[in-house]
Amino acid sequence: MNNSETRYRLRRIAVEGFKSLRNLASIEFGDLTLLAGANSSGKSSLMQPLLLFKQSLEARYDPGRLLLGGPNVSLGTARETLWKGAETFTVILETKEGLFGELRFRPDQEGYSFLTAENIWGYGDCTLSLRADMAAEIQEAIQGLIRLFKKWLSATLEFGKGVELNVSSYRGFLALAVGGNADWFPFLPWVIFGEIAKGTIHIPALRGNPQRRYPYTVPEKQYFPGLFQDYVAGVITRWQERKSDQLTGLWNDLQHIGLTWKVEARRISDTEVELLAGRLQTESDMVNLADVGFGFSQVLPVLVALRAAQPGQLVYVEQPEIHLHPNAQVKLADLLVQAALRGVQVVVETHSELILLGIQKAVAEGKLEPDAVKLHWFERDEEGVTHVQTAELDEEGTFGDWPVDFSDVALDAMGAYLDAAAQRRSRQQ
């Protein structure tokens, strides 16, 4: 995928029957989307189906069904993944351009893996419904496809007459196929959603320990299969060799959050790279990444991903604030905002009140439009069911009733400390 190609942007994802998402839970994506809530409240669960699609499409072989164990997400059996008592789980995806997909999956006979029960693809009021057991309905389905793409492409399409069609399974999805070729029609919505999934840059909360040597992993165009931290050294090396402005931008970002003034790559061999970071403002004071504070190695993949992503590309970051000083967390919020302003679709799962406040400040300063930000709060009820609440920012960056407990926890802790200190003084008197 190159810069001249259109990137379709996600507008909404909804999931039902998956883990703690018993009922249909839905969120809308903005230019900058925040997912907040207590641990195990369902934040990751809502994004995991997209990651399942990503690793299933990126596998070196066709698993024939969703790949439950992979680099982006590792689940148990299908039965363990479903909400207790549920027979299927459903994922609904919509793009800002109006394309939508409704995908329903069921466990196989043994309950280990997921098979596709039904795929519904559409645009506007035109839909195409595919099931693995379809036979007589094939021709009706192809007519639905023709109507869909006549509307989408504003073109006259004449195809499908006298052609033997069938429904083919491809990496957990269903598509109309000719001679077993699942890529029969390249503009099929499932191809577009597949491009969105494969193009997603995923940075998990666990980003590994800093290494003295990194493999020189070169991405394929703008695809980063698996986890993004595997590509950080290769991306920095490529920027350095090309004298790219993106490397200068990365240095500015590192200075902004107060970590260092420079990072550079040094080739050790054709396959290995050493990453060096500056400790002082001198060219000679460059040390190996493993000899710098742990927080540096954890935030570096985030900063590189935000710079590497193309406009329209989705970057999903889990806990960007881990191992960062509070002041650095505030500054990191500025960089998330800047990436969104460059057109990157940023999704952040966070426990940091400071990042939230930093984004509110950007809205209040007029740097970011209120409707560009989506805030979603996750919580589970007594039955363990996840519920999602959404807040809308106003022009001052404030929001209405939203069960954000960050400030409450800090105030409660401060109150408990003051009470304990007062009680100690009273006992000593």
ZASESE-921497 format. One line per field, with one value per residue (C-alpha): x, y, z. Coordinates in pm, 1 decimal, padded with zeros to 6 digits. Each point is the difference from the previous one (the first is absolute). Example, Ala and Ser with C-alpha at 12.3 -4.5 7.8 and 13.67 -1.06 7.14 Angstrom:
xx	01230.0,00137.0
yy	-00450.0,00344.0
zz	00780.0,-00066.0
//
This chain:
xx	00000.0,00151.6,-00076.4,-00208.1,-00243.7,-00318.7,-00010.0,-00339.9,-00048.9,-00197.5,-00302.1,-00140.0,00057.7,-00260.0,00043.5,-00247.8,00042.8,00378.7,00156.5,-00167.8,-00190.3,-00325.9,-00207.8,00086.4,00269.3,00082.6,00249.6,00056.8,00348.1,00114.7,00333.5,00108.8,-00186.9,00053.8,-00106.3,-00002.1,-00127.0,00109.1,00213.3,-00187.8,-00292.3,-00007.0,00210.2,00230.2,-00285.2,-00171.8,00314.4,00112.0,-00226.3,00174.6,00334.1,-00129.2,-00077.8,00346.8,00193.8,-00226.1,00057.1,00373.1,00072.8,00244.2,-00263.7,-00377.2,-00121.9,-00346.9,-00156.1,00085.9,00350.6,-00056.1,00366.4,00240.0,00221.6,-00280.5,-00240.7,00009.7,-00332.8,-00111.0,-00246.2,-00301.9,-00227.7,00214.0,-00001.1,-00377.8,-00214.4,-00129.8,-00299.4,00045.2,-00001.3,00162.1,00174.7,-00058.3,00223.4,-00135.8,00240.7,-00083.5,00221.6,-00038.4,-00068.6,-00315.6,00120.2,-00103.0,00052.4,-00185.4,00193.8,-00132.8,00218.7,-00083.1,00217.1,00092.3,-00134.4,00274.5,-00036.1,00367.0,-00007.0,-00243.0,-00165.9,-00178.3,-00376.6,-00094.6,00156.6,-00218.8,00172.5,-00156.2,-00004.7,-00304.6,-00317.2,00176.3,00118.9,00159.1,-00058.8,00222.7,-00023.4,00219.0,-00301.9,-00135.5,-00097.6,-00317.3,00036.3,00329.8,-00151.4,-00214.8,00312.3,00184.8,-00284.8,00032.8,00369.1,-00073.5,-00244.4,00249.4,00284.2,-00215.3,-00078.9,00355.3,00173.9,-00281.3,00064.2,-00181.7,00113.5,-00085.0,00157.0,-00091.1,-00227.3,00082.2,00292.1,00021.9,00026.6,00046.6,00059.5,00361.7,00156.3,00312.7,00184.0,-00318.7,-00205.0,-00249.9,00003.3,-00152.7,00256.0,00058.7,00210.7,00095.9,00145.4,-00121.2,00142.5,-00247.6,-00124.3,00270.4,-00233.5,-00196.2,-00055.5,00169.6,00316.8,-00026.8,-00053.3,00285.9,00220.5,-00103.4,00080.9,00335.5,00088.9,-00066.0,00315.4,-00025.6,00212.1,-00088.6,00044.5,00282.8,00274.5,00291.8,00331.0,00255.2,00248.8,00362.4,-00065.5,-00315.7,-00081.4,-00003.1,-00363.4,-00115.6,-00378.4,-00181.1,-00111.1,-00221.2,-00097.4,00140.5,-00106.1,-00014.4,00121.6,00148.5,00293.0,00157.4,00045.5,00121.0,00372.0,-00056.9,-00216.8,00253.8,00279.0,-00197.0,-00073.3,00366.3,00126.1,-00245.8,00063.2,-00374.2,-00175.6,-00185.6,00319.1,00038.6,-00364.1,00068.1,00292.7,-00225.2,-00260.9,00258.0,00118.6,-00358.5,-00071.6,00340.9,00167.0,00288.7,00100.1,00091.9,-00031.8,00190.5,00056.4,00335.4,00026.1,00173.2,-00056.2,-00237.6,-00259.4,00063.8,-00020.1,00109.2,-00213.2,00179.3,-00142.8,00159.9,00042.8,00143.6,-00004.1,00317.7,00056.4,00250.7,-00236.5,-00210.5,-00069.6,-00174.7,-00375.6,00042.1,00201.2,-00273.5,-00298.3,-00265.6,-00268.0,00193.7,-00023.5,-00372.2,-00101.6,00231.5,-00229.5,-00292.0,00181.7,00139.4,-00344.3,-00164.7,00262.2,00001.2,-00377.5,-00150.0,-00312.7,-00302.3,00200.1,-00120.5,00248.9,-00123.8,00212.3,-00056.8,00119.4,00235.3,00075.7,00167.1,00330.6,-00029.4,00041.6,-00322.0,00153.9,00085.9,-00358.5,-00129.5,00242.0,-00091.7,-00359.5,00129.8,00159.0,-00319.7,-00184.7,00262.8,-00026.1,-00378.2,00043.6,00228.6,-00290.4,00100.1,-00296.3,00124.6,-00167.1,00140.8,-00085.8,00111.7,-00018.1,00165.4,-00200.3,00287.0,-00034.3,-00372.1,00065.1,00261.7,-00250.4,-00263.6,00254.1,00063.0,-00373.4,-00030.2,00294.0,-00172.0,00266.5,-00247.2,-00371.2,-00223.8,-00169.3,00341.3,00030.5,-00199.0,00011.3,-00134.4,-00020.7,-00029.7,-00138.7,-00141.6,-00314.5,-00055.9,-00057.3,00331.2,-00159.9,00187.4,-00179.3,00141.3,-00076.4,00107.5,00077.0,-00010.4,00244.6,-00110.6,00210.6,00165.0,00106.7,-00240.1,-00249.8,-00321.8,-00089.3,00257.7,00110.1,00366.4,00147.2,00357.7,-00045.8,-00223.7,00265.3,00269.7,-00225.6,-00102.0,00363.8,00094.7,-00292.3,00095.1,00358.1,-00107.4,-00237.8,00275.7,00244.8,-00258.9,-00076.9,00369.2,00041.7,-00303.4,00138.3,00334.5,-00157.2
yy	00000.0,00330.9,00359.8,00050.9,-00277.2,00073.4,-00109.9,-00084.9,00113.3,-00185.3,00185.1,-00263.3,-00344.5,-00198.0,-00342.9,-00240.7,-00338.9,00032.1,-00044.4,00252.2,00168.1,-00188.6,00277.8,00198.5,00248.4,00273.7,00284.1,00265.8,00100.5,00357.7,00135.4,-00068.9,-00263.9,-00076.6,-00325.0,00023.6,-00203.3,-00234.5,-00306.4,-00286.7,00228.0,-00102.6,00268.5,-00245.6,-00243.3,00247.8,00046.4,-00363.8,-00113.7,00253.0,-00142.1,-00354.5,00104.5,00155.6,-00306.8,-00237.6,00195.8,00037.3,-00365.2,-00169.7,-00263.1,00006.1,-00133.0,-00053.1,00173.6,00273.9,-00039.9,00019.2,-00023.2,00248.6,00301.6,00254.2,-00196.2,-00342.9,-00149.7,-00333.8,-00224.8,00135.2,-00120.7,00176.7,00320.4,00021.0,00159.4,-00283.9,-00161.5,00190.2,-00205.2,00263.4,00332.5,00291.6,00282.0,00305.2,00230.9,00326.2,00240.9,00375.2,-00048.9,-00204.6,-00356.8,-00249.4,-00361.4,-00219.1,-00316.8,-00286.7,-00287.2,-00332.0,-00265.1,-00309.3,-00337.6,-00050.6,00355.6,00080.6,00247.0,00241.4,-00059.6,00268.8,-00031.4,00300.2,00307.5,00295.4,00267.5,00319.5,00362.2,00213.5,-00203.6,-00260.7,-00314.9,-00332.3,-00286.8,-00308.1,-00328.3,-00304.6,-00221.3,00218.7,-00177.1,00110.9,00355.5,00058.7,00169.7,00218.2,00094.8,00095.4,00229.3,00165.0,00043.0,00163.6,00243.1,00078.2,00087.2,00180.7,00233.1,00007.9,00051.5,00180.8,-00236.4,-00246.2,-00348.6,-00311.4,-00313.2,-00324.4,-00133.9,-00360.2,-00001.7,-00273.5,00171.6,-00134.2,00124.2,-00041.4,00024.5,00211.8,00047.8,00006.8,00206.0,-00094.3,00133.5,-00080.9,-00188.3,-00118.4,-00312.7,00026.3,00348.9,00195.6,00322.3,-00020.3,00357.8,00230.3,00270.2,-00234.1,00164.0,-00291.9,00087.6,00359.8,-00104.7,-00243.5,00289.1,00194.9,-00296.7,-00073.2,00369.9,00038.5,00075.5,-00178.2,00092.5,-00220.4,00087.2,-00256.2,00124.0,-00214.6,00082.5,00223.4,-00200.5,00064.2,-00123.6,00007.2,-00182.6,00225.3,-00056.7,00196.6,00050.0,-00077.2,00342.6,00125.9,-00341.4,-00103.1,-00362.0,-00104.5,00240.9,00335.4,-00011.3,-00263.7,00267.6,00298.2,-00055.4,-00064.3,00309.9,00224.1,-00149.2,00063.8,00359.8,00054.9,-00144.2,00215.5,00310.6,00018.3,00290.9,-00262.0,-00072.4,00370.0,-00000.2,-00297.1,00183.3,00300.2,-00226.4,-00156.1,00345.0,00113.4,-00268.3,00052.8,-00336.6,00075.2,00215.5,-00270.9,-00367.6,-00168.9,-00342.8,-00165.4,-00297.6,-00297.3,-00231.6,-00039.0,-00144.1,00177.8,00357.9,00173.6,00289.6,00284.7,00286.7,00326.3,00061.9,00351.5,00264.4,-00131.5,-00219.5,-00215.6,-00090.3,-00261.5,-00318.8,-00326.1,-00001.6,-00272.2,00248.0,00266.0,00014.7,-00266.3,00259.0,00105.6,-00346.0,-00016.8,00333.5,-00015.7,-00242.5,00235.3,00306.1,-00181.9,-00142.5,00342.3,00134.8,-00305.1,-00019.7,00144.5,00221.5,-00221.2,-00285.1,-00125.7,-00012.7,-00192.2,00059.8,-00178.2,00190.5,00249.5,00150.7,-00306.2,00076.9,00371.7,00284.4,00205.2,00297.2,-00225.0,-00129.1,00355.2,00065.4,-00331.7,00122.3,00283.6,-00254.9,-00206.7,00317.3,00090.0,-00344.9,00034.0,00339.5,-00165.4,-00227.3,-00310.9,-00176.6,-00039.2,-00238.8,00001.4,-00231.7,00178.1,00030.6,00343.1,00298.3,00220.8,-00114.1,00072.0,00345.9,00069.2,-00076.2,00215.9,00282.4,-00036.7,00033.4,00302.5,00164.1,-00053.0,-00237.8,-00285.7,00014.3,-00146.8,-00242.0,-00138.3,-00160.8,-00303.9,-00097.5,-00342.8,-00131.5,-00375.2,-00162.8,-00338.9,-00062.6,-00260.4,-00269.8,00079.5,00160.1,00287.9,00330.3,00294.0,00366.2,00277.3,00362.7,00295.0,00286.3,00360.4,00286.6,00045.5,-00363.0,-00091.1,-00282.0,-00075.6,-00294.9,-00270.2,-00251.6,00097.0,-00108.8,00120.2,00321.5,-00166.0,-00260.5,00268.4,00210.6,-00302.3,-00101.2,00354.2,00015.2,-00334.5,00120.1,00328.8,-00187.2,-00243.2,00285.9,00189.4,-00310.6,-00056.1,00358.6,-00033.2,-00318.7,00167.3,00296.6
zz	00000.0,-00097.2,00081.7,-00312.2,00088.8,00189.6,00362.5,00134.7,00359.7,00264.8,00132.6,00234.8,00144.0,00193.3,00159.3,00159.3,00169.7,00028.9,00347.2,00237.3,-00287.0,00048.5,-00151.9,-00310.3,00108.9,-00248.3,-00027.8,-00262.1,-00108.9,-00029.5,-00112.9,00358.8,00200.7,00368.7,00166.3,00379.8,00292.9,00275.3,-00062.3,-00169.5,-00082.4,-00368.0,-00172.0,-00174.3,-00068.5,-00229.6,-00209.3,-00002.9,-00287.9,-00227.4,00115.1,-00063.3,-00356.9,-00029.1,00109.9,-00195.3,-00321.6,00063.3,00078.0,-00237.0,-00071.6,-00026.1,00337.7,-00149.9,00298.3,00246.4,00140.0,00376.4,00099.0,-00153.9,00065.5,00038.8,00217.1,00161.1,00103.4,00137.2,-00178.5,-00181.3,00279.4,00258.7,-00206.0,-00040.5,00266.2,00218.2,-00171.6,-00328.5,-00320.7,-00223.8,00016.5,-00235.9,-00118.4,-00184.2,-00182.6,-00173.8,-00191.6,-00019.4,-00373.3,00069.6,-00052.3,00266.6,00089.9,00249.3,00074.9,00209.3,00120.8,00169.1,00166.3,-00198.1,00108.0,00258.6,00133.0,-00059.0,-00292.1,-00163.0,-00335.1,-00198.1,00035.1,-00214.8,-00158.9,-00096.5,-00204.9,-00122.1,-00097.9,00072.6,-00055.8,-00217.4,00175.1,-00083.4,00242.4,-00017.4,00190.8,-00032.4,-00077.8,-00279.9,-00322.8,-00177.7,00131.6,-00180.6,-00302.7,00223.1,00191.4,-00316.7,-00099.4,00340.5,-00069.0,-00335.3,00162.0,00273.3,-00233.3,-00251.5,00285.1,00137.2,-00332.2,-00182.0,-00290.6,-00221.0,00086.8,-00199.3,00136.6,00169.7,-00276.4,-00082.1,00241.4,00260.7,00336.5,00348.5,00351.2,00099.2,00345.0,00015.6,00330.7,00204.0,-00246.2,-00269.1,-00356.7,-00334.2,-00203.5,-00355.3,-00023.2,00364.5,-00037.0,00302.7,-00146.1,-00285.4,00031.2,00143.5,00129.6,00224.6,00339.6,00173.8,-00192.6,00120.8,00360.9,-00042.4,-00110.1,00311.0,00225.6,-00163.8,-00004.2,00373.7,00198.2,00334.1,00302.0,00298.4,00366.9,00031.0,-00230.9,00110.9,00163.5,-00176.5,-00205.4,-00088.8,-00351.7,-00208.7,-00322.7,-00304.6,-00089.3,-00301.8,-00032.2,-00323.0,-00116.7,00284.8,00137.2,00337.1,00056.3,00363.6,00265.6,-00093.2,00243.6,-00223.6,-00269.1,00203.1,-00061.0,-00370.9,-00041.5,00174.1,-00211.5,-00319.3,00100.2,00083.8,-00329.3,-00195.4,00212.5,00052.6,00168.7,00203.2,00194.6,00082.3,00107.8,00228.4,00159.2,00061.8,00159.5,00231.7,00105.6,00053.5,00256.6,00163.4,-00063.2,-00233.0,-00292.4,-00246.3,-00086.7,-00279.3,-00151.9,-00055.4,-00234.1,00162.7,-00295.1,-00291.2,00237.6,00331.9,00123.2,00319.1,00127.3,00175.4,00202.9,00109.7,00373.1,-00028.0,-00271.0,-00163.3,-00302.6,00188.2,00283.1,-00180.7,00198.0,-00077.9,00052.6,00263.1,00211.8,00000.8,00235.7,-00058.4,-00081.0,-00309.7,-00157.7,00079.5,-00149.2,-00304.3,-00196.6,00065.6,-00131.2,-00304.7,-00084.1,00017.9,-00241.8,-00230.0,-00044.0,-00315.2,-00002.3,00053.7,00152.6,00338.2,00287.7,00304.4,00311.8,00329.5,00306.0,-00167.7,00341.7,00158.2,00177.3,-00080.6,00247.4,00043.3,-00181.6,-00295.1,-00004.7,-00034.4,-00286.9,-00165.3,-00027.6,-00223.2,-00235.2,-00019.8,-00098.6,-00260.5,-00157.8,-00021.7,-00166.7,-00258.3,-00091.1,00195.8,00161.5,00358.5,00246.3,00353.7,00286.8,00314.9,00378.4,-00000.8,00115.8,-00115.9,-00361.4,00014.3,00146.3,-00265.8,-00274.0,00169.5,00007.5,-00374.3,-00066.7,00230.1,-00180.9,-00333.8,-00131.9,-00036.1,-00080.6,00273.3,-00240.7,-00102.4,00343.9,00116.2,00368.2,00100.0,00354.6,00069.7,00313.1,00097.8,00201.5,00272.1,-00261.7,-00166.2,-00307.1,-00161.9,-00055.8,-00196.3,00059.8,-00234.6,00081.5,-00237.4,00046.9,-00032.1,-00135.4,00339.2,00010.5,00279.7,-00001.2,00186.1,00217.4,-00054.1,00264.4,-00013.4,00332.7,-00055.1,00200.0,00257.9,00076.7,00041.3,00224.8,00208.4,00045.3,00101.4,00243.1,00153.6,00045.7,00163.8,00231.8,00101.0,00061.8,00209.2,00206.1,00066.5,00120.7,00228.1,00155.9,00067.1,00175.0
//
